Amino acid sequence: MIRVVTLEGYDPQEIQRLCRSLYTAFGVGCEAGGQVSLPSGLGDPLDARKLIEQVQPVRAYADDKLLYLTGKKLKDRELPSGTAPTLGYALYGKDRALVSTHGVKNWEEGLRRVARHSLHQLGHLWDLYHCLDPRCSMYPPWTPSFANGDSIFCSFCREKSEQKIRLAKS
């Protein structure tokens, strides 16, 4: 089960639309997991790693994946090629991920981007690495073409995620 937990006030209908997108992509249940408060003392922009480690836990089952949503800007990440904007972060192979909706002014237009980033971060929770297929949501998110894609997996990443989900259920 994927639980979407908000750190600020979001319209419940927007969260339900995001949950439907994630359900379609993964084929596992997805539901709103409520709202928790943003930890204090993280600065602005937020350090994604510190935030995901300090955020208040949400009651969940052992195999649940938690996706936290924030409207705050996340601190840029340092890469070997320079800095890149950070729109999400995941504890690879664990249970928590974070996606920022910062810069999304209209949810109707921004849902596609938010869903793609959410799918990407949740993919990391199921041990998926970055993919070379630019149509896949596991394509590196700092590339210019990432935001233009749909929230889908390539056949390889879909098969791998389904395999991980089946293993988690057994």
Backbone torsions as a table, in degrees:
resi	resn	phi	psi	omega
1	MET	NA	137.6	174.3
2	ILE	-102.5	129.1	177.2
3	ARG	-115.1	123.2	178.9
4	VAL	-95.5	116.6	-177.0
5	VAL	-114.8	128.9	-178.0
6	THR	-98.2	148.8	177.7
7	LEU	-103.0	-9.3	173.7
8	GLU	-138.9	176.4	179.3
9	GLY	-73.2	123.5	174.3
10	TYR	-122.5	152.7	174.9
11	ASP	-67.0	126.4	-179.4
12	PRO	-56.5	-31.3	178.5
13	GLN	-68.0	-34.8	176.6
14	GLU	-64.5	-42.1	179.7
15	ILE	-65.8	-39.5	178.0
16	GLN	-63.5	-38.9	177.5
17	ARG	-64.7	-40.9	176.3
18	LEU	-63.1	-43.4	178.8
19	CYS	-60.0	-40.1	178.2
20	ARG	-63.5	-40.4	177.7
21	SER	-61.6	-44.5	-178.8
22	LEU	-68.9	-37.4	176.6
23	TYR	-61.9	-43.9	179.5
24	THR	-60.7	-41.0	-177.4
25	ALA	-72.9	-41.6	-173.7
26	PHE	-99.9	-27.2	-176.8
27	GLY	74.9	17.9	174.0
28	VAL	-120.0	158.8	-178.1
29	GLY	-59.0	147.6	177.1
30	CYS	-143.4	130.8	-179.9
31	GLU	-146.1	159.2	175.8
32	ALA	-67.9	132.5	-177.5
33	GLY	-107.3	13.5	178.5
34	GLY	94.3	-167.1	-178.1
35	GLN	-127.9	138.2	173.6
36	VAL	-123.6	161.7	-178.8
37	SER	-84.4	151.1	178.6
38	LEU	-71.3	129.1	177.8
39	PRO	-59.4	146.4	-178.5
40	SER	-87.0	160.6	174.2
41	GLY	77.9	20.6	-178.9
42	LEU	-92.6	-10.5	179.6
43	GLY	81.5	-179.0	-180.0
44	ASP	-140.9	120.3	3.6
45	PRO	-72.4	163.0	-175.9
46	LEU	-74.6	140.7	172.1
47	ASP	-83.6	111.0	-173.8
48	ALA	-58.6	-42.1	-178.3
49	ARG	-63.8	-47.3	179.5
50	LYS	-63.7	-41.2	-179.4
51	LEU	-60.3	-49.5	-175.9
52	ILE	-66.9	-28.2	178.0
53	GLU	-79.9	-27.7	-174.8
54	GLN	-101.3	-12.7	-175.8
55	VAL	-63.4	146.5	-178.8
56	GLN	-59.7	129.8	179.9
57	PRO	-67.7	155.4	178.5
58	VAL	-117.2	138.3	179.0
59	ARG	-61.3	124.5	-178.0
60	ALA	-152.7	164.6	175.1
61	TYR	-82.2	163.5	-173.6
62	ALA	-57.8	-34.1	-177.3
63	ASP	-96.7	6.3	177.5
64	ASP	-72.4	148.2	174.2
65	LYS	-111.7	131.2	-179.5
66	LEU	-104.8	126.8	176.2
67	LEU	-114.2	113.5	177.8
68	TYR	-92.0	136.8	177.1
69	LEU	-114.2	134.0	174.6
70	THR	-134.1	148.2	175.5
71	GLY	-93.1	-0.5	-178.4
72	LYS	-81.2	153.6	176.8
73	LYS	-74.4	139.5	176.3
74	LEU	-100.0	147.1	-179.9
75	LYS	-63.8	137.2	178.2
76	ASP	-59.1	150.1	-177.9
77	ARG	-103.0	142.9	178.3
78	GLU	-86.0	124.7	176.7
79	LEU	-119.1	162.6	177.2
80	PRO	-56.8	-28.8	-178.3
81	SER	-90.4	-0.2	-178.6
82	GLY	132.5	-161.2	179.4
83	THR	-93.9	150.3	179.3
84	ALA	-135.7	143.9	177.2
85	PRO	-63.2	141.7	178.7
86	THR	-106.3	118.4	177.7
87	LEU	-112.3	-0.8	178.6
88	GLY	-170.6	166.7	-179.7
89	TYR	-156.6	143.6	177.9
90	ALA	-136.7	146.2	171.2
91	LEU	-84.5	96.7	-170.7
92	TYR	-51.0	125.1	178.0
93	GLY	73.9	7.1	-178.2
94	LYS	-107.5	-140.5	-172.1
95	ASP	-124.9	-1.9	-175.2
96	ARG	-129.4	137.9	176.4
97	ALA	-138.0	161.6	-177.3
98	LEU	-134.1	138.2	174.5
99	VAL	-133.2	135.1	177.1
100	SER	-97.5	136.6	174.3
101	THR	-101.9	14.6	179.8
102	HIS	-56.3	132.3	179.8
103	GLY	92.7	-10.5	176.9
104	VAL	-84.3	107.7	-178.1
105	LYS	-91.0	-30.8	-178.1
106	ASN	-126.9	115.0	-175.6
107	TRP	-62.5	-33.9	178.6
108	GLU	-56.7	-45.5	-179.1
109	GLU	-83.3	-31.3	-175.0
110	GLY	-84.8	-14.7	-177.4
111	LEU	-58.6	-38.4	-179.2
112	ARG	-60.2	-45.7	179.0
113	ARG	-66.5	-44.7	-179.2
114	VAL	-63.7	-42.0	179.7
115	ALA	-64.5	-40.9	179.8
116	ARG	-65.1	-43.4	177.5
117	HIS	-66.4	-38.4	178.6
118	SER	-63.5	-45.2	178.7
119	LEU	-60.6	-41.5	179.2
120	HIS	-60.9	-50.2	-177.3
121	GLN	-66.9	-39.9	176.8
122	LEU	-65.0	-34.4	175.4
123	GLY	-58.5	-40.2	177.0
124	HIS	-63.3	-34.2	178.0
125	LEU	-64.3	-29.6	177.3
126	TRP	-96.0	27.7	173.4
127	ASP	66.8	24.3	176.6
128	LEU	-86.5	137.6	176.3
129	TYR	-94.6	177.7	176.2
130	HIS	-66.9	148.4	-174.0
131	CYS	-112.8	154.0	179.4
132	LEU	-87.9	-9.2	-179.2
133	ASP	-84.7	113.5	-176.8
134	PRO	-64.6	-16.3	177.4
135	ARG	-80.7	-18.1	-175.7
136	CYS	-81.4	142.9	177.8
137	SER	-67.6	-13.5	177.6
138	MET	-89.1	3.9	173.2
139	TYR	-63.0	146.0	-177.8
140	PRO	-53.8	125.4	-173.7
141	PRO	-72.7	-12.4	-180.0
142	TRP	-85.8	-2.1	178.5
143	THR	-78.3	147.9	-176.7
144	PRO	-60.3	-31.7	-175.9
145	SER	-82.1	-9.6	-175.6
146	PHE	-58.6	-46.2	-175.2
147	ALA	-64.6	-20.2	-177.7
148	ASN	-85.2	-9.4	-174.4
149	GLY	-84.6	170.4	176.2
150	ASP	-89.7	163.1	178.4
151	SER	-86.8	79.2	179.5
152	ILE	-138.3	162.2	172.2
153	PHE	-105.9	152.1	168.7
154	CYS	-70.9	170.2	-176.4
155	SER	-62.7	-36.9	179.4
156	PHE	-65.0	-49.0	-178.7
157	CYS	-67.7	-35.3	177.4
158	ARG	-62.7	-47.0	-179.6
159	GLU	-62.1	-43.5	-179.5
160	LYS	-65.1	-41.7	179.4
161	SER	-66.3	-41.2	179.0
162	GLU	-63.1	-38.2	177.8
163	GLN	-63.3	-44.8	179.8
164	LYS	-64.7	-40.5	-180.0
165	ILE	-66.0	-42.0	177.9
166	ARG	-61.8	-42.3	179.3
167	LEU	-63.8	-37.8	-179.8
168	ALA	-67.0	-31.9	-179.2
169	LYS	-75.6	-23.9	-175.6
170	SER	-88.8	NA	NA
